[in-house]
Amino acid sequence: MSATADHAEERTNPAARLGFEPGQVVQEIGYDDNDVDHDLREGIESIIGQDLVDEDYDDVADVVLLWFRDEDGDLTDGLVDSIGLLEDGGQIWLLTPKTGRDGYIEPSDINDAAQTAGLSQTKSISVAKDWVGTRLGTPKR
């Protein structure tokens, strides 16, 4: 695909900027029918070529998509639990509400939780109207 085609896809499918690849298993945690971005979810599914798997999936995933809001409990615990669901070298996309939205989490709190969980924060980007995504890498085992 050309660079121009890549940029066009990024404009029409925001999930394209997240680095998903065809065939990846993406496990979604923290799904709430009223409080997620359905266009982003559908965009990810179109890239990977299959449905997202849910919290009951009983194998390892390539990527965990973790929707997390301030009222969802302890972020560090959520991240540690997510690590256990991943294939070696897998990554977590932590999706949190943007500034001013219900459930907003301070970036410093995200950074502290990630460090405590042993994750490295690689980038944060706007992924939808109400959501920011933070990519977290797992330690090499």
C-alpha positions, 0 to 999 in steps of 0.5 A: 500500500502506498503512503498516500493510501495509508494516510487515507485509511487513517482518516477513514478508519482511526483504528489504522493508526493503532498498528493492528494487523490482520489475523491478530487476536485482540481481547477487549476488557472493560466493554460497556455498551453505552460507554465505548466508541463503536466505530473504533471497535468496528475499525479494529475488527475490519483490520484484524479480519475477525471479531474482538474476543471478550473477557471470557476468551481462554487463550492468549491474545496479541493485544489487549484493548482495555477500556478503563474509567476512573470509577472502574477500580484500581488501574494498576490491578487492571493492567497487571491482569491484562499482562497475564492475557497476552502472548509474549511481546504483546501490547496493551492499548489502554483507552481512557476518557479524554479530559473533561469527560466522565471517568477521566484519568490523569496522565500521571496516574496512567504513567504511575500505574504502568510503571508499577505494573512493569509496562513501558508507555510508548505513545498516547493518541486521540483514538475517538471523539471521547477517548485517548489511547495509550500504548503500553508494552510488556516486558520481554520474558 
